[in-house]
Amino acid sequence: MSTLTADDLRARVADLLAAHPPASTERLEFLRARFDAGLAWVHYPAGLGGLDAPRELQNVVEAELAKAGAPDNNPRRIGIGLGMAAPTILRFGTEEQKKRYLRPLWTGEEVWCQLFSEPGAGSDLAALGTRAVQDGDSWVVNGQKVWTSVAHIARFAILVTRSNPDVPKHQGMTYFICDMTDPGVEVRPLRQLTGEAEFNEVFLSGVRIPDANRLGAVGEGWKVAQTTLMNERVAIGGNAIPREGGLIGMVSKTWRDRPELRTPELHDRLLKLWVEAEAARLAGTRLRQQLAVGAPGPEGSAMKLAFANLQQALTGLEIELSGEDGLRYDDWTLRRPEKVDMLGRGPGYRYLRAKGNSIEGGTSEVLRNIISERVLGLPSEPRVDKDVAWKDLPR
């Protein structure tokens, strides 16, 4: 870890802005220069967009760049790359993989998606059956993935496969980087409750993946996937927001603006949810402080669980507070959005979209198991398939 201070970071930002003034520098050129200056994610290694600096100093960089009107990398559009693919590549990737993928991932030149869930392996991810068979210096992959966000615009995917069906399910998995433009990759839209096709199903038919695109050792895909999943839950539930930021702010504004809709019962619910939202916000701050000195652990599961519960309760309250307006739906057109726009749509959209919060990134039921076993230390659930070869499991 470097000994850089906040003043050192401010000086580096000033140098970047002097060499690449945001007002006269093309957006992508500025983002590339920022990455090369080590100001993309300061806690990453030097040469990979970072400076080996403490993670909390990233806030100094962001504040200075915001004051200067510098462009960002549209993080909501590339959230899977930033929050899931990048930490996994950093931990398990080769030096060649890190240098090839991290820069265009961070600048947004290459969008990433996540090929994990399958029709028969969602909550029980280790039951997945997408097969990867080694053929010389490459692997031939066949199978189907589902609920894949932004697959329709993604250039690359993080992919976990079944490479050995003759061992227990957690042992026979291998993890790859998949080029979504390769022959045999087919992306189909999945229209959801909101009317959009934000998610996709992805069919892999004879897709050849070079062994050089493998992350981690053969058969250790579950270990690699755990890094991805832990980071995913932090990315979903642990975002930094101000007090009354996000949905609680919108619901509170509706309460203040529409006094004719108020009832004592709704008042009690709003106060309860306001306190829960503030507690979750402060817990998220503590979680990010823990991340500053280590990798994410099972605590991220608690944040993601709290996030899902809050989102669903708040959107339900907003519908009731909106009166007749809450019964109207703004747009049911089939679209394939590049990002989820919870705050930019109407209350009906938010209510429906929030139903997915308790499924994506780990179901609430699975997260409760993780919390009980890995945080509270309670006994594990009986697992009768623990020592059974994957090929012998009932389906």
C-alpha positions as CSV (number, residue, x, y, z in Angstrom):
1,M,0.0,0.0,0.0
2,S,1.4,3.4,-1.0
3,T,1.8,6.3,1.4
4,L,-0.1,8.8,-0.8
5,T,-2.2,11.4,1.0
6,A,-5.4,13.3,0.0
7,D,-3.3,16.3,-1.0
8,D,-1.2,14.0,-3.2
9,L,-4.3,12.8,-5.0
10,R,-5.6,16.4,-5.4
11,A,-2.3,17.3,-7.0
12,R,-2.5,14.3,-9.4
13,V,-6.0,15.3,-10.3
14,A,-4.9,18.9,-11.0
15,D,-2.1,17.6,-13.3
16,L,-4.7,15.4,-15.2
17,L,-7.1,18.4,-15.6
18,A,-4.2,20.6,-16.8
19,A,-3.1,18.1,-19.4
20,H,-6.6,17.2,-20.5
21,P,-9.1,20.0,-19.8
22,P,-12.6,18.4,-19.7
23,A,-14.1,21.3,-21.7
24,S,-11.9,20.7,-24.7
25,T,-11.0,17.0,-24.4
26,E,-13.1,14.2,-26.0
27,R,-14.8,12.1,-23.4
28,L,-13.1,8.8,-24.2
29,E,-9.7,10.4,-24.4
30,F,-10.2,11.9,-21.0
31,L,-11.3,8.6,-19.4
32,R,-8.3,6.8,-20.9
33,A,-6.0,9.5,-19.6
34,R,-7.6,9.2,-16.1
35,F,-7.1,5.5,-16.1
36,D,-3.5,5.8,-17.2
37,A,-2.9,8.4,-14.4
38,G,-4.0,5.8,-11.8
39,L,-7.2,7.8,-10.9
40,A,-9.7,5.3,-12.1
41,W,-9.8,3.2,-8.9
42,V,-6.9,4.3,-6.7
43,H,-6.8,1.1,-4.6
44,Y,-6.0,-1.0,-7.7
45,P,-2.3,-1.6,-8.6
46,A,-0.2,1.0,-10.4
47,G,-0.4,0.4,-14.1
48,L,-3.9,-1.0,-13.9
49,G,-5.8,2.2,-13.3
50,G,-4.7,2.6,-9.7
51,L,-2.0,3.8,-7.4
52,D,-1.9,1.2,-4.6
53,A,-3.6,3.8,-2.5
54,P,-6.2,3.4,0.3
55,R,-9.7,2.8,-1.2
56,E,-11.2,5.7,0.7
57,L,-9.0,8.2,-1.2
58,Q,-11.2,7.5,-4.3
59,N,-13.7,9.9,-2.7
60,V,-11.1,12.7,-3.0
61,V,-10.6,12.0,-6.6
62,E,-14.3,11.9,-7.4
63,A,-15.0,15.2,-5.6
64,E,-12.2,17.0,-7.4
65,L,-13.2,15.8,-10.8
66,A,-16.9,16.6,-10.1
67,K,-15.9,20.2,-9.3
68,A,-14.1,20.5,-12.6
69,G,-17.1,19.1,-14.6
70,A,-15.1,16.1,-15.8
71,P,-17.0,13.3,-17.5
72,D,-17.6,10.0,-15.7
73,N,-17.6,6.5,-17.2
74,N,-21.4,6.0,-16.9
75,P,-21.1,3.5,-14.1
76,R,-24.7,2.4,-14.1
77,R,-24.3,1.2,-17.7
78,I,-21.2,-0.8,-16.9
79,G,-22.0,-1.9,-13.3
80,I,-21.4,-5.6,-14.0
81,G,-18.0,-4.9,-15.3
82,L,-17.0,-2.5,-12.6
83,G,-18.6,-4.3,-9.6
84,M,-18.1,-8.0,-10.6
85,A,-15.8,-8.7,-13.5
86,A,-13.0,-6.3,-12.6
87,P,-12.5,-7.5,-9.0
88,T,-12.6,-11.1,-10.2
89,I,-10.0,-10.4,-13.0
90,L,-7.8,-8.5,-10.6
91,R,-7.8,-11.4,-8.1
92,F,-7.6,-14.4,-10.5
93,G,-6.5,-13.0,-13.8
94,T,-3.0,-13.3,-15.4
95,E,-1.0,-10.2,-15.9
96,E,-1.9,-10.4,-19.6
97,Q,-5.6,-10.6,-18.8
98,K,-5.5,-7.7,-16.5
99,K,-3.7,-5.5,-19.0
100,R,-6.0,-6.5,-21.8
101,Y,-9.4,-6.2,-20.1
102,L,-9.4,-3.7,-17.2
103,R,-8.8,-0.4,-19.1
104,P,-11.5,-0.8,-21.7
105,L,-13.8,-2.2,-19.0
106,W,-13.4,0.9,-16.9
107,T,-13.7,3.4,-19.7
108,G,-16.9,1.7,-20.9
109,E,-15.5,0.8,-24.3
110,E,-16.3,-2.8,-23.6
111,V,-19.5,-3.7,-21.7
112,W,-19.6,-6.9,-19.6
113,C,-22.4,-9.3,-18.6
114,Q,-22.6,-12.2,-16.3
115,L,-23.3,-15.8,-17.5
116,F,-24.1,-17.6,-14.3
117,S,-27.8,-18.6,-13.7
118,E,-29.4,-21.3,-15.8
119,P,-33.0,-22.6,-16.1
120,G,-32.1,-25.4,-13.7
121,A,-29.5,-23.6,-11.6
122,G,-30.5,-20.2,-10.1
123,S,-30.5,-20.2,-6.3
124,D,-28.4,-23.4,-6.4
125,L,-25.8,-22.0,-8.8
126,A,-23.4,-25.0,-8.2
127,A,-26.0,-27.3,-9.9
128,L,-25.3,-25.6,-13.3
129,G,-24.9,-27.8,-16.3
130,T,-23.4,-25.7,-19.1
131,R,-20.6,-28.0,-20.3
132,A,-17.1,-27.0,-21.1
133,V,-15.0,-29.8,-22.7
134,Q,-11.3,-29.2,-23.4
135,D,-10.1,-29.6,-26.9
136,G,-6.4,-28.9,-27.2
137,D,-5.7,-25.3,-26.2
138,S,-9.4,-24.3,-26.2
139,W,-12.7,-25.3,-24.6
140,V,-15.9,-26.1,-26.4
141,V,-18.9,-24.8,-24.4
142,N,-22.6,-25.8,-24.8
143,G,-25.5,-24.8,-22.6
144,Q,-28.0,-22.1,-21.7
145,K,-27.8,-19.1,-19.4
146,V,-30.7,-17.0,-18.2
147,W,-31.6,-13.7,-16.6
148,T,-28.5,-12.1,-18.1
149,S,-28.6,-8.3,-17.8
150,V,-27.2,-6.2,-20.7
151,A,-26.2,-9.3,-22.7
152,H,-27.6,-7.6,-25.8
153,I,-24.9,-4.9,-25.6
154,A,-22.1,-6.8,-24.0
155,R,-18.8,-7.5,-25.6
156,F,-17.5,-9.9,-22.9
157,A,-19.0,-12.1,-20.2
158,I,-17.8,-13.8,-17.1
159,L,-18.9,-17.4,-17.5
160,V,-18.9,-20.3,-15.1
161,T,-19.3,-23.8,-16.6
162,R,-19.4,-27.5,-15.7
163,S,-16.0,-29.0,-16.8
164,N,-16.1,-32.2,-14.8
165,P,-19.4,-34.0,-14.2
166,D,-17.8,-36.9,-12.4
167,V,-17.1,-35.0,-9.1
168,P,-19.4,-33.3,-6.6
169,K,-21.0,-30.2,-8.0
170,H,-18.8,-27.6,-6.3
171,Q,-15.6,-29.2,-7.5
172,G,-16.2,-29.6,-11.2
173,M,-16.6,-26.0,-12.3
174,T,-14.3,-23.8,-14.4
175,Y,-14.6,-20.1,-15.0
176,F,-13.9,-18.3,-18.3
177,I,-14.0,-14.9,-20.0
178,C,-16.4,-15.4,-23.0
179,D,-16.4,-13.2,-26.1
180,M,-20.0,-12.4,-26.8
181,T,-19.3,-11.9,-30.5
182,D,-17.9,-15.4,-31.0
183,P,-19.8,-17.9,-33.2
184,G,-22.3,-19.9,-31.3
185,V,-23.4,-17.2,-28.9
186,E,-27.0,-16.3,-29.3
187,V,-28.8,-13.7,-27.2
188,R,-32.6,-13.6,-26.9
189,P,-34.7,-11.0,-25.0
190,L,-36.7,-11.9,-22.0
191,R,-39.7,-9.6,-21.6
192,Q,-40.4,-9.0,-17.9
193,L,-43.2,-7.7,-15.7
194,T,-42.3,-4.1,-16.5
195,G,-42.7,-4.6,-20.2
196,E,-39.0,-4.2,-20.8
197,A,-36.5,-6.8,-21.9
198,E,-33.8,-5.8,-19.6
199,F,-32.8,-9.4,-19.1
200,N,-31.8,-12.0,-21.7
201,E,-31.3,-15.7,-22.2
202,V,-28.1,-16.7,-23.8
203,F,-27.5,-19.9,-25.8
204,L,-24.0,-21.3,-26.2
205,S,-23.7,-23.7,-29.0
206,G,-20.2,-25.1,-29.7
207,V,-18.6,-21.9,-28.5
208,R,-14.8,-22.2,-28.6
209,I,-13.0,-20.4,-25.7
210,P,-9.2,-20.3,-25.7
211,D,-7.7,-21.7,-22.5
212,A,-5.9,-18.3,-22.2
213,N,-9.4,-16.9,-21.3
214,R,-9.7,-19.1,-18.3
215,L,-9.8,-17.4,-14.9
216,G,-8.4,-19.5,-12.1
217,A,-7.5,-23.1,-12.2
218,V,-9.4,-25.9,-13.9
219,G,-12.0,-27.2,-11.5
220,E,-11.9,-24.1,-9.2
221,G,-14.7,-22.2,-10.9
222,W,-16.7,-22.2,-7.7
223,K,-13.9,-20.5,-5.8
224,V,-13.6,-17.8,-8.5
225,A,-17.4,-17.4,-8.6
226,Q,-17.5,-16.7,-4.9
227,T,-15.4,-13.6,-5.4
228,T,-17.8,-12.4,-8.1
229,L,-20.9,-13.1,-6.0
230,M,-19.6,-11.3,-2.9
231,N,-18.7,-8.3,-4.9
232,E,-22.0,-8.4,-6.7
233,R,-24.0,-8.2,-3.5
234,V,-21.9,-5.2,-2.3
235,A,-22.4,-3.5,-5.6
236,I,-26.2,-4.0,-5.4
237,G,-26.8,-3.2,-1.8
238,G,-23.8,-1.1,-0.7
239,N,-23.9,2.0,-2.9
240,A,-23.0,5.4,-1.2
241,I,-26.0,7.7,-1.1
242,P,-26.8,10.8,1.0
243,R,-29.5,11.0,3.7
244,E,-32.9,10.7,2.0
245,G,-31.2,9.6,-1.2
246,G,-32.7,7.1,-3.6
247,L,-36.3,5.9,-3.1
248,I,-36.8,7.1,0.4
249,G,-36.2,10.6,-0.8
250,M,-38.8,10.2,-3.6
251,V,-41.4,8.8,-1.2
252,S,-40.7,11.5,1.4
253,K,-41.2,14.2,-1.3
254,T,-44.5,12.7,-2.3
255,W,-45.6,12.8,1.3
256,R,-44.7,16.4,1.7
257,D,-46.2,17.5,-1.6
258,R,-49.5,15.6,-1.3
259,P,-50.9,16.3,2.2
260,E,-54.4,15.2,1.0
261,L,-53.2,11.6,0.7
262,R,-51.9,11.3,4.2
263,T,-53.3,9.0,6.8
264,P,-52.0,8.0,10.3
265,E,-51.3,4.5,9.1
266,L,-49.3,5.7,6.1
267,H,-47.4,8.1,8.4
268,D,-46.4,5.3,10.7
269,R,-45.2,3.2,7.7
270,L,-43.2,6.1,6.3
271,L,-41.5,6.8,9.6
272,K,-40.6,3.2,10.1
273,L,-39.2,2.9,6.5
274,W,-37.3,6.2,6.9
275,V,-35.5,4.9,10.0
276,E,-34.8,1.5,8.2
277,A,-33.4,3.4,5.2
278,E,-31.1,5.5,7.3
279,A,-29.9,2.5,9.3
280,A,-29.2,0.7,6.0
281,R,-27.4,3.8,4.7
282,L,-25.1,4.0,7.7
283,A,-24.5,0.2,7.6
284,G,-23.4,0.6,4.0
285,T,-21.0,3.3,5.1
286,R,-19.5,0.9,7.6
287,L,-19.3,-1.9,5.0
288,R,-17.4,0.4,2.6
289,Q,-15.0,1.2,5.4
290,Q,-14.4,-2.5,6.0
291,L,-13.8,-2.9,2.3
292,A,-11.1,-0.2,2.5
293,V,-8.9,-2.7,4.4
294,G,-10.0,-6.0,2.9
295,A,-12.1,-8.0,0.4
296,P,-15.9,-8.3,0.7
297,G,-17.2,-11.0,2.9
298,P,-20.7,-12.4,3.8
299,E,-21.7,-9.1,5.4
300,G,-22.5,-7.9,1.8
301,S,-25.3,-10.4,1.8
302,A,-26.9,-8.6,4.7
303,M,-26.7,-5.3,2.8
304,K,-28.2,-6.8,-0.3
305,L,-31.0,-8.4,1.7
306,A,-31.8,-5.1,3.4
307,F,-31.8,-3.3,0.1
308,A,-34.3,-5.7,-1.5
309,N,-36.7,-5.5,1.5
310,L,-36.5,-1.7,1.6
311,Q,-37.0,-1.3,-2.2
312,Q,-40.1,-3.4,-2.2
313,A,-41.6,-1.8,0.9
314,L,-40.9,1.7,-0.3
315,T,-42.3,1.2,-3.8
316,G,-45.5,-0.3,-2.3
317,L,-45.9,2.7,0.0
318,E,-45.2,5.0,-2.9
319,I,-48.0,3.4,-4.9
320,E,-50.5,4.0,-2.1
321,L,-49.3,7.6,-1.6
322,S,-49.7,8.4,-5.3
323,G,-53.4,7.8,-5.2
324,E,-54.9,7.4,-8.7
325,D,-51.6,8.3,-10.3
326,G,-50.2,5.1,-8.8
327,L,-52.6,3.0,-10.9
328,R,-51.3,4.5,-14.2
329,Y,-48.3,2.9,-16.0
330,D,-46.1,5.2,-18.0
331,D,-44.9,3.0,-20.8
332,W,-45.4,-0.7,-21.6
333,T,-43.4,-0.6,-24.8
334,L,-41.0,-3.5,-25.3
335,R,-37.6,-2.0,-25.0
336,R,-34.1,-3.4,-24.4
337,P,-32.6,-0.8,-22.0
338,E,-28.9,-0.4,-21.3
339,K,-29.5,0.2,-17.6
340,V,-32.2,0.1,-15.0
341,D,-33.7,3.6,-14.5
342,M,-35.6,3.2,-11.2
343,L,-35.8,6.9,-10.4
344,G,-36.5,8.1,-13.9
345,R,-39.7,6.2,-14.4
346,G,-43.1,6.3,-12.7
347,P,-44.2,4.7,-9.4
348,G,-45.9,1.8,-11.2
349,Y,-42.6,0.9,-12.9
350,R,-40.7,1.1,-9.6
351,Y,-43.2,-1.1,-7.9
352,L,-43.0,-3.8,-10.5
353,R,-39.2,-3.6,-11.0
354,A,-38.5,-3.9,-7.3
355,K,-40.0,-7.4,-7.3
356,G,-36.8,-8.5,-9.0
357,N,-34.6,-7.1,-6.2
358,S,-35.2,-10.1,-4.0
359,I,-34.1,-12.5,-6.8
360,E,-31.2,-10.9,-8.7
361,G,-27.8,-11.0,-7.1
362,G,-28.8,-13.9,-4.9
363,T,-32.3,-14.7,-3.7
364,S,-33.3,-13.4,-0.3
365,E,-33.8,-17.0,0.9
366,V,-30.2,-17.9,-0.1
367,L,-28.9,-14.7,1.5
368,R,-30.6,-15.5,4.8
369,N,-28.8,-18.9,4.7
370,I,-25.5,-17.2,4.1
371,I,-26.0,-14.8,7.0
372,S,-27.2,-17.5,9.4
373,E,-24.2,-19.8,8.6
374,R,-21.3,-17.4,7.9
375,V,-22.2,-14.4,10.0
376,L,-24.2,-15.8,12.9
377,G,-22.4,-19.1,13.0
378,L,-25.6,-21.2,13.1
379,P,-25.5,-24.9,11.9
380,S,-25.6,-25.5,8.2
381,E,-28.6,-26.9,6.5
382,P,-28.3,-30.7,5.8
383,R,-26.9,-31.2,2.3
384,V,-27.5,-34.7,1.0
385,D,-25.8,-33.9,-2.3
386,K,-22.5,-32.7,-0.9
387,D,-20.4,-35.8,-1.8
388,V,-22.4,-37.0,-4.8
389,A,-21.1,-36.6,-8.3
390,W,-22.9,-33.9,-10.3
391,K,-23.9,-36.5,-13.0
392,D,-25.7,-38.6,-10.4
393,L,-27.8,-35.7,-9.0
394,P,-31.5,-35.9,-9.6
395,R,-32.9,-33.3,-12.1
